[in-house]
Amino acid sequence: MKSLAELEAIRNKTLGNINMRQDREEGVRIVVGMATCGIAAGARPVLNALVDEVSKRGVKNVIVSQTGCIGMCRLEPIIEVYVPGKEKVTYVKMNPEKAVRVVSEHIVNQQPVLEYTVGEAEQ
């Protein structure tokens, strides 16, 4: 850093990054449980399928991320979908094909796939 102008440029870039993060939080978040139990049950291919499908469809304002233990190991792989202004939807016993359907129906068409949700899939 050689000048005050360079410092100002760094500051503006950092503030821009912070604003981008805040904007992302306003969009849809898809969170995949990637603790040991989730990975052992097949969460990585589910995560990859979600990322690929969101990318392939060019869906905007959707972040696919991973988290640790969600707390229901026997129902892994688990994904949670957070849509602003709506209740979280938890999908259980997922596989890549189901993940693609969740993107298609829940994310694109705003119709949760109820048969994959925590209450329905356990029956």
Contacts in CASP RR format, 6 or more apart in sequence:
PFRMAT RR
TARGET T0000
AUTHOR 0000-0000-0000
METHOD contacts of the structure
MODEL  1
MKSLAELEAIRNKTLGNINMRQDREEGVRIVVGMATCGIAAGARPVLNAL
VDEVSKRGVKNVIVSQTGCIGMCRLEPIIEVYVPGKEKVTYVKMNPEKAV
RVVSEHIVNQQPVLEYTVGEAEQ
1 7 0 8 1.000
1 10 0 8 1.000
24 61 0 8 1.000
24 63 0 8 1.000
26 61 0 8 1.000
26 84 0 8 1.000
27 61 0 8 1.000
27 62 0 8 1.000
27 63 0 8 1.000
27 83 0 8 1.000
27 84 0 8 1.000
28 61 0 8 1.000
28 62 0 8 1.000
28 63 0 8 1.000
28 81 0 8 1.000
28 82 0 8 1.000
28 83 0 8 1.000
28 84 0 8 1.000
28 107 0 8 1.000
29 62 0 8 1.000
29 63 0 8 1.000
29 65 0 8 1.000
29 81 0 8 1.000
29 82 0 8 1.000
30 50 0 8 1.000
30 54 0 8 1.000
30 62 0 8 1.000
30 63 0 8 1.000
30 64 0 8 1.000
30 65 0 8 1.000
30 79 0 8 1.000
30 80 0 8 1.000
30 81 0 8 1.000
30 82 0 8 1.000
30 102 0 8 1.000
30 103 0 8 1.000
30 107 0 8 1.000
31 65 0 8 1.000
31 66 0 8 1.000
31 67 0 8 1.000
31 79 0 8 1.000
31 80 0 8 1.000
31 81 0 8 1.000
31 82 0 8 1.000
32 43 0 8 1.000
32 46 0 8 1.000
32 47 0 8 1.000
32 50 0 8 1.000
32 64 0 8 1.000
32 65 0 8 1.000
32 66 0 8 1.000
32 67 0 8 1.000
32 77 0 8 1.000
32 78 0 8 1.000
32 79 0 8 1.000
33 43 0 8 1.000
33 66 0 8 1.000
33 67 0 8 1.000
33 68 0 8 1.000
33 69 0 8 1.000
33 70 0 8 1.000
33 76 0 8 1.000
33 77 0 8 1.000
33 78 0 8 1.000
33 79 0 8 1.000
34 43 0 8 1.000
34 44 0 8 1.000
34 47 0 8 1.000
34 66 0 8 1.000
34 67 0 8 1.000
34 68 0 8 1.000
35 68 0 8 1.000
35 69 0 8 1.000
35 70 0 8 1.000
37 69 0 8 1.000
37 73 0 8 1.000
37 76 0 8 1.000
38 73 0 8 1.000
38 76 0 8 1.000
38 77 0 8 1.000
38 78 0 8 1.000
40 76 0 8 1.000
41 76 0 8 1.000
41 77 0 8 1.000
42 76 0 8 1.000
42 77 0 8 1.000
42 95 0 8 1.000
43 76 0 8 1.000
43 77 0 8 1.000
43 78 0 8 1.000
43 94 0 8 1.000
45 95 0 8 1.000
45 96 0 8 1.000
46 77 0 8 1.000
46 79 0 8 1.000
46 94 0 8 1.000
46 95 0 8 1.000
46 96 0 8 1.000
46 98 0 8 1.000
46 99 0 8 1.000
47 64 0 8 1.000
47 66 0 8 1.000
48 96 0 8 1.000
49 96 0 8 1.000
49 97 0 8 1.000
49 99 0 8 1.000
49 100 0 8 1.000
50 64 0 8 1.000
50 79 0 8 1.000
50 99 0 8 1.000
50 102 0 8 1.000
50 103 0 8 1.000
51 64 0 8 1.000
53 99 0 8 1.000
53 100 0 8 1.000
53 103 0 8 1.000
53 104 0 8 1.000
54 62 0 8 1.000
54 64 0 8 1.000
54 103 0 8 1.000
54 107 0 8 1.000
57 103 0 8 1.000
57 104 0 8 1.000
57 108 0 8 1.000
59 103 0 8 1.000
59 107 0 8 1.000
59 108 0 8 1.000
62 107 0 8 1.000
70 76 0 8 1.000
70 78 0 8 1.000
70 80 0 8 1.000
70 90 0 8 1.000
72 78 0 8 1.000
72 92 0 8 1.000
72 118 0 8 1.000
75 92 0 8 1.000
75 93 0 8 1.000
75 118 0 8 1.000
75 121 0 8 1.000
75 122 0 8 1.000
76 92 0 8 1.000
76 93 0 8 1.000
77 92 0 8 1.000
77 93 0 8 1.000
77 94 0 8 1.000
77 95 0 8 1.000
78 90 0 8 1.000
78 91 0 8 1.000
78 92 0 8 1.000
78 94 0 8 1.000
79 90 0 8 1.000
79 91 0 8 1.000
79 94 0 8 1.000
79 99 0 8 1.000
79 102 0 8 1.000
80 88 0 8 1.000
80 89 0 8 1.000
80 90 0 8 1.000
80 91 0 8 1.000
81 88 0 8 1.000
81 89 0 8 1.000
81 91 0 8 1.000
81 102 0 8 1.000
81 106 0 8 1.000
81 107 0 8 1.000
81 112 0 8 1.000
82 88 0 8 1.000
83 89 0 8 1.000
83 110 0 8 1.000
89 106 0 8 1.000
89 112 0 8 1.000
89 117 0 8 1.000
90 117 0 8 1.000
90 118 0 8 1.000
91 98 0 8 1.000
91 102 0 8 1.000
91 113 0 8 1.000
91 116 0 8 1.000
91 117 0 8 1.000
91 118 0 8 1.000
91 121 0 8 1.000
92 116 0 8 1.000
92 117 0 8 1.000
92 118 0 8 1.000
92 121 0 8 1.000
92 122 0 8 1.000
93 116 0 8 1.000
93 121 0 8 1.000
94 102 0 8 1.000
94 116 0 8 1.000
98 113 0 8 1.000
98 116 0 8 1.000
101 113 0 8 1.000
101 116 0 8 1.000
102 113 0 8 1.000
102 116 0 8 1.000
105 111 0 8 1.000
105 112 0 8 1.000
105 113 0 8 1.000
106 112 0 8 1.000
106 113 0 8 1.000
114 120 0 8 1.000
115 121 0 8 1.000
END
